[in-house]
Structure formats: C-alpha cells, structure tokens
Amino acid sequence: MNTEKIKIFLVDDDALYLKSLELDFLQNADFVIETYPTGEECMKHLSHSPDIVILDYYLDGIDKNAINGIDTLDKIKAHNPDISVVMLSSQDKIDVAVNCMHHKAFDYVVKSETAFTRLQKIISTIRQYKKMERELNWYMDRM
C-alpha cells in the first residue's frame, strides 16, 4: 500500500480563507501542505513538486497587478502538465468554470461551506485517476 503523503499547494490571496483551508486539510487528512498568497509565489516553489495545486481564480487581493489564477494555471501546466490543478473561486458562474476547464484545470469548486468536502472528494478522484494511469502505463510497458 502506498503511504506516501500527497503534497498540496494552496494558493489564495484571502489570508483568512487560506489559513482556514490549510487547517481543514491538516486536521482531516494526512497531507503535506504548502500555502502561497500569490501565483508568483506558487511558481517560485514548483520545484517542491506538488501533486495537486488548489488555486484561487482571481488572486488580486494583495497586488492588483499580480498574475491571476488562469495565468498561474497556464504556467503550472507549461511547467508540468501532470500536476493536477483544482480552481477555487467565489464565482458561481458556469462561464468561469468552463474557462478553467478549457485551461486544463482538473476541476472547479465554488467557495462555500461545502467546498472542503468537495475538495476531499476531488483529491480522492485524482488519486484514483493517477493510480489507474500508473497501472495502465505499467501494462503498456510490458506489451
């Protein structure tokens, strides 16, 4: 059984929400968590090899000129397309979610009282998907 901890980057310019989300993850599951207030800070630390990035859509609360979540998503995927990115936003608009998916986000979650539960389910799905991908690659290598 694989007991390696999943490394998650949490990226949000709302310091209170970021801390709350970090505490939720640390109290409810066995993860390695790194938090960043900007997309730029997240990009500086991609060498830490996150498995999953949970990324706010706007990211302009600290610096109005900061790169937004979509630009950060594009840069993460250019750096390593295998990193799963889940977009997180208070925007409950279908066009925002569709835009995120067009930019290769794994999923989109609206910030709400159920967001953490939804994130847990998405992480479980990502783990299952990655496991199936590894098994398929193992079988394909033997053919």
Secondary structure, DSSP 8 states (H G I E B T S, - for coil): -----EEEEEE-S-HHHHHHHHHHHHHHS-EEEEEESSHHHHHHTGGG--SEEEEES---SS-TTS--HHHHHHHHHHH-TTSEEEEEES---HHHHHHHHHTT-SEEEE-STTHHHHHHHHHHHHHHHHHHHHHHHHHHHT-
